[in-house]
Amino acid sequence: MASKLQKIEIARSLYIVGRNIEEIAAILDSSVRTVQNYRSEDGANGHDWDVLRAEKHIVADPNRREHLYSDFVTYMYETLQGVRNSEIPAEAKADKIVKLSDAFSKMKAIVRYEDPLAYKHGIIKHVIKVIGEGIKATGDKELLERFIEVVDQHGDEFDVAL
């Protein structure tokens, strides 16, 4: 039988490779609450599972680094919208928003540290996407086409501006 420490290490490893808490609980034949406790205890000992998972993905696919931050920002925004639109109590919403903010801060620090250029490119990509979607929402096809032309013409200059 595995010791508690071994179960925590297994749970951490499973989380890092992409398993969710419910899957980990089923694999370890434990409750979801127990795995959440493992995660909290391990975090208090310096093993933040979200940070470790993000680090694994950053290191594993260097070609994806530039898109990682942008994709994460999009995911965070969509998740935040889901929380805001949910019918859960206000206190639970606030708790989820705090956790999302914490995850966002950790991810930003990791990406900025691991690959500063990819971080900058990710921000540029996200800003261009938001502006493009805003123009598209106005229905002004001519303006959208002009925006795309300008981005295409000056794309190489964005990195210099940083």
Secondary structure in CASP SS format (residue, H / E / C, confidence):
PFRMAT SS
TARGET T0000
AUTHOR 0000-0000-0000
METHOD secondary structure of the structure
MODEL  1
M C 1.00
A C 1.00
S C 1.00
K H 1.00
L H 1.00
Q H 1.00
K H 1.00
I H 1.00
E H 1.00
I H 1.00
A H 1.00
R H 1.00
S H 1.00
L H 1.00
Y H 1.00
I H 1.00
V C 1.00
G C 1.00
R C 1.00
N C 1.00
I H 1.00
E H 1.00
E H 1.00
I H 1.00
A H 1.00
A H 1.00
I H 1.00
L H 1.00
D C 1.00
S C 1.00
S C 1.00
V H 1.00
R H 1.00
T H 1.00
V H 1.00
Q H 1.00
N H 1.00
Y H 1.00
R H 1.00
S H 1.00
E H 1.00
D H 1.00
G H 1.00
A H 1.00
N C 1.00
G C 1.00
H C 1.00
D C 1.00
W H 1.00
D H 1.00
V H 1.00
L H 1.00
R H 1.00
A H 1.00
E H 1.00
K H 1.00
H H 1.00
I H 1.00
V H 1.00
A H 1.00
D C 1.00
P H 1.00
N H 1.00
R H 1.00
R H 1.00
E H 1.00
H H 1.00
L H 1.00
Y H 1.00
S H 1.00
D H 1.00
F H 1.00
V H 1.00
T H 1.00
Y H 1.00
M H 1.00
Y H 1.00
E H 1.00
T H 1.00
L H 1.00
Q H 1.00
G H 1.00
V H 1.00
R H 1.00
N H 1.00
S C 1.00
E C 1.00
I C 1.00
P C 1.00
A H 1.00
E H 1.00
A H 1.00
K H 1.00
A H 1.00
D H 1.00
K H 1.00
I H 1.00
V H 1.00
K H 1.00
L H 1.00
S H 1.00
D H 1.00
A H 1.00
F H 1.00
S H 1.00
K H 1.00
M H 1.00
K H 1.00
A H 1.00
I H 1.00
V H 1.00
R H 1.00
Y H 1.00
E H 1.00
D C 1.00
P H 1.00
L H 1.00
A H 1.00
Y H 1.00
K H 1.00
H H 1.00
G H 1.00
I H 1.00
I H 1.00
K H 1.00
H H 1.00
V H 1.00
I H 1.00
K H 1.00
V H 1.00
I H 1.00
G H 1.00
E H 1.00
G H 1.00
I H 1.00
K H 1.00
A H 1.00
T H 1.00
G C 1.00
D C 1.00
K H 1.00
E H 1.00
L H 1.00
L H 1.00
E H 1.00
R H 1.00
F H 1.00
I H 1.00
E H 1.00
V H 1.00
V H 1.00
D H 1.00
Q H 1.00
H H 1.00
G C 1.00
D C 1.00
E H 1.00
F H 1.00
D H 1.00
V H 1.00
A H 1.00
L C 1.00
END
